[in-house]
Amino acid sequence: MASARIDSWLWGVRLYKTRSAAKDAVVGGHVSVNGTKVKPSYRVSPGDEVRATVGQRQRIVEVVEPIEKRVGAARAAECLVDHSPPPPERAYVAPAGTRERGAGRPTKRDRRVTDRLRGR
């Protein structure tokens, strides 16, 4: 296969969960191929650079093999080369409102303090 639709390729290589989500991202202007905003019917071929915003992250991938159908995760990883910057590290947040084991049932006051910590 020499080319594939951009929306089905994005879905096939698992950048988006559904084809309609991939289509909506393309229509919304969150996907560009070789620096140009495209339509969902645009055909990608090997060597194209695809920039897609997935969630809060900017993904930069190169098309190695255009595929129309969804394939397994291992096979999907072979169809692209990821040039994306690494995701930012997550800040560790201690679990709020944990009690020591064996401390017994919380009192009404303890529960209110725990709820306040959890933001409820």
N, C-alpha and C positions, 0 to 999 in steps of 0.2 A: 504494500500500500504506500503510495507516494505522499498522500496528504490526508488530513482528517479535519473535521469541524472543530473549532476551538472549544466550543461548549462541551462537546462529547469527549474531547481529549482531556480537558480539565477534570471532568467527572471520572474518566477511565483511569487516570493516574492518581486519583484519590486526593486531589487538592480541595475538592468540594464534595459534600456527602451525596448530593443529588444532581442530576443533570439540570433540573429547573433552577437550582441554586447557582449553578455555574452560569446558566443563561442570564439570570438576574444580575449577577456580578458583571458580566460582559456588557449588558445593556446599561447598567448603572455607571459604567466608566471605570470600574475597578480593575480592569484587565487591559494590558496593552501588549502588542506583539511588535518587536523591533522598534519600540518607542512610539508606536501609533495606536490610538484607540481603535478598536475593531468592532464588528458586528458578530453575533453568535454564529453566523454561517461562514465566517472567515476560515479559510483552509490553512492549517499550519503544516510545515514540512520540516524535515530534519535540519537542524542548525538554527532554527528560529529561537529568539530569546523572548520568553514570556514573563511579564511582570504582573503579578496578581496580588491583591490585598485580600488576605484570608484572615478574618477576624480582625485583630489589631496588628497583625504581622504582615510585612511586605515580603512576598516570596519571589525570587528571581530564579527561573529554571530555564534550561536549554532543552529543546526537543531533540531526542535521540531517535525515537521511533514513534510515528503517529499511529495511534490506535483509536478505533471507533467504539469498541466494546469495553466494558469494565472487566478487568483481569485481577488476578490475585495480587496481594501486596508485594510479594517478591518480584513478580513479573512487572508490576507497575514501576518499581524502583529502577528497573533496567531501561525504561522508556524515557527517562529524563536524567539530567545532571543538575543537581541543586547548587546554585551559586549564592543562596540567600545568606545574609549575615546570621550569626547564631542568635537565638532568642535571648532576651535579657533574663538574667538570673532572678528567680523569685525570692522575695524577702521572706525569711522564716518568721512566722507568727506563732507564738505559743498558743496552744488550745486554751480558750477562755472557759472558766468555770468548771474546772475538773476538781473532783474531790478525791481525797485519799481513800484507798480501799479499806473497808471496815469502819469508816467514820459514821456509819449509821444513816438513817433517813434524814434528809435536810429539813431544817425548820423553815417556817414561812419566811423568816428574815433571810436565811441562807439562800433560798430560792430567788428572792427578790434581788439580792446582790448578784447572783449568777445571771439572772435575766438582764440586769443592767450591764454587766460585762459583755454579754453576747449581743447587746444592742436591740433588745426586744422591747 
